[in-house]
Amino acid sequence: MQQRALKLFRPLALLLLASLTAACSHDRYLFLERAELDQLSQQLYQQQSRLETLTVISQQQFDSLSRAQHFQRKELHDALKEQNEKLDKLRPVRDRILQASAAPNSPEAPGHYQGKLVVGEVEKFYLAVPGLILDARIDSGATTSSLHATNIQRFERDGENWVRFDIQNPQTKENITLERELSRNARILQSSTDGAERRPVVELPFVVGNHRQTAEFTLSDRSHLTYPVLLGRNVLRDVMLIDVGREYVTTLPDTLAQPDEAGDTP
């Protein structure tokens, strides 16, 4: 009887021991899960704190950018306003210019076209030194103007090259001797000769119509030609227009220096 009771108690004891062991293992498992959960909670809290910090920083940057854009817009607005005020002040001047450009062109001065003196094929030419009125042929094919001169002599004065020459008074037929500083030498090719001729070039003041100028003239014997003066492109360029179908289009001013009054300035 006692042995049978012992046999029944042993399995019950084993069963009870197994139950206690399983319970302890389950508590240990639950303890490990809580630790990991606390660690995850801590990490989540840290991430949330960082996110809040980044949000604050982003808001500050956004506010700073907004203020900068506001200031830029204000500066641009002020600059545009200042520019408009300047334009308003200049608008009357601009309107006058536009009105002047839109208005019909003012009448040309007599004997002029587009601001240039209109000359014929032949014109009266006033040589300010020595004060003679000569006939001049207008030739746009000639590079440099030319003056009839005789007894051409080169000489030196104060270390500079000069030229002495005679021109004829068309009224009295008397020769007038002039001395001018040599400007340069022109190399002229003649069809009648094989070689080139070196002609002296001097500067002379003159008047054609109401145009006064000092220009270069080559000195040469033009006795075989009709006119003692030839006006070339060095005088015509940007100054005169030629009407080849007319002669003596221009008129010399009434107040011209006489031969004994003439100087270097026309």
Secondary structure, DSSP 8 states (H G I E B T S, - for coil): -HHHHHHHHHHHHHHHHHHHHHHHHHHHHHHHHHHHHHHHHHHHHHHHHHHHHHHHHHHHHHHHHHHHHHHHHHHHHHHHHHHHHHHHHHHHHHHHHHHHHHS------TTEETTEEEEESEEEEEETTTTEEEEEEE-TT-SSEEEE-EEEEEEEETTEEEEEEEEE-TTT--EEEEEEE--EEEEEE-TTSSSEEEEEEEEEEEEETTEEEEEEEEEE--TTSS-SEEE-HHHHTTTEEEETT-S------S----TTT--S--
